[in-house]
Amino acid sequence: MNKILTILFTLFFLFGCNTKKYYTLGSTLDIVSTTNYTQEIDVVKVDVPKYLRDHTLVRQVTPYQVEIIDKAQWLTPMQKRLTNILIEYLQKSMNNPNVHLYPWNANKHPIHRVSVTINRFIAYNNKVFLQANYKITHINRKKIKTKLFNTTVDTKDATLESMIEAMQSAYFELTKAIKNEIIK
């Protein structure tokens, strides 16, 4: 009996304690307010490709193959995290507490509604590619601006940390473009 318990304990230790590392994007702690824009803004949940909807981290290894990165996961699903980053970035950079997830309190009267669709957000060949489109609706004027966004950010090296850092940089480029379009 002791021998069986020892074997089970050893197997559990070898295979059950296989620790994963958890990653997240978008520390908004260092964002500085560059303008005061206090009009109400709705942010619709960011739409992402299927490979970003859960906790798995992926990278493209050939033009035709994407692989799951072993022992690494997103701390929160990227769809939720990217939406939260956009809201936090707009709040802090515009000194605006009136940026909220849509739909929210019906008593509010938003001026703008922002929606983002990410078509590609992946690392490949020591670069991170972000292709997206976004729509900013001026609700009172019934005016809609639709923009395409495309950026490529080099990674410093082939490490996972460098890939995550480049992804964060690429996404903040997108959030800045959205903010600049809102305040035009």
N, C-alpha and C positions, 0 to 999 in steps of 0.2 A: 504494500500500500504506500509506504514512504517513497519507494522507488518511482511509482506512478505519479505521485504528487511532485516529486523533484523534477521529473520529465515535463509535466504540465507547467510547472512554474518556470522552467528554463525556456520552454516554447513560448509562453506568454511574454517573458522578458525579452526574448529575441524578436518576436514578431508583433507583440501587442504594444510595446513601448517604442515603436517606430515613430518618432516624433516628427510632426510636420511643422513647417515654418509658416507663419501667417503674415500676409502683406496687406497694405492699404495704400491708397493714393490720397493726395491732396491735403496736406497739412495747411490749413488756412490761418494759422496763428500769426504768420508774418505779413499778412495782407494789410496794407495801409490804405486808408481812405484817400482817394484822389479827387473826389467830388462829393457834393451834397445833392443827391437826387432822391427825394423822399416820396415820389409818387408810388402808388400801389402797383406791384408787379406779381403776376401769377407765373409760376414755373410748372409746366407739365412734366410728368415723369419722363426722364430721358429714355428714349428707345434705343436698344442696343442689339447687336447680333446675338444669335443663340449661344455662341461660345462665351459670352460675357454675362449670361443670365444667372449663373450659379457661382459656386465658390472656386471652381477649378481655374488654374492659371495655364494659359496655353501660349505657344509661340509657333510661328511658321518655320518649318525647316527646309522646305523646298517650295517651288511655286505651286505645288499640288498637294502638299501634306502639312497638316497642323498636328502638333503633339501636345499632350497634357504633360505639364512639368511635375514630375514625381516629388512628393514630400513638400509641396508648396501649395498654399491656397490663399484666396482672398479672404480677408477677415469678414467682410460682408459682401453680398452679391454686388457686382459692379453696377448694375442698373440703379440700385438704391444709392450706392456710394457716389456715383457720378451726378445723380440728381441733387444729393445733399451738398456736394462740393459747389455746384453751380449756384444754389441758393445762398450758401455761406459766402461765396466769393462776391456775389452781387450785393449782399447785405453789407459786408465789410468794406468793399472797395468804393461803394457809393454812399457809405454812412447812412444806410437805409434799412430800418427794421421792418419795412413794409413789403418785404419779398417773402412770398409763401408758396407752398406746394399747392397746386390746383388739383381738385376743387377744394375749397376751404370755406370759411364763414361767408354765407350768402349776403350778409349785411355790408360787406366790403364792396368797394367799387374800383376794381383795378383799372389802370390806364393801359398797361401792357400785359400781354400773355406771351410767354416764351416757350417754344417747343423745339426739341433737339432730337435728331435721328442720327445715330452713329452707324455708318455703313461698314467701316473697317477701323479697328483699333488693335494693332498687333505688332509684335517685334519680329523682324526678319533681317538676316544679314547685318547685324549690329546697327540696326536702325529701328525706330518705332514709327509706324505709319498711322495717321489719324485722318480719316475721311468722314466728313459729316455734312449735314445740312441743318440749318436752323431757320425757324420762322418766328418773327416778332410781329404780333398783331397789336396795332393801336386800336383799342376797343372803341373809344369815343369817335374816332375819325373813320372807323371801319377800313383802315389801311393796313395792308399786310406786306411785310418785307420778307422775302425768302432769299437766303444766302447759302452758297456752297462754301465749305471750308476744307482745306487740305494742307497738311503739314507733315514733314518728315524730320525727326529729331535723331541725331546720332547718339549711340550709346558710347560711354567712355571705354568700355571693354566688353567682354562676352559674359560677364557675371549677371546673375539674376537681379542683384541690387541695382546695377547700372541700367538694366532694362526697365525696372520699376521707376527709377528716377527719370528716365527719358519719357516714359508714359505720362508721368505727372507733369513734366514740362510741356508736353504736347497738349495735354488737356487744359492746362492753364492758358495756353495760347488761344484755345477755343473760347474759354470763358471771357478772356479779355476782348476778343473780337465781338462777342455778344454784348458785353457792357458798352463798348464803344458805339455799337449800332443803336442801342437803346438811347443813349444820351445825345445822339446827333440832332 
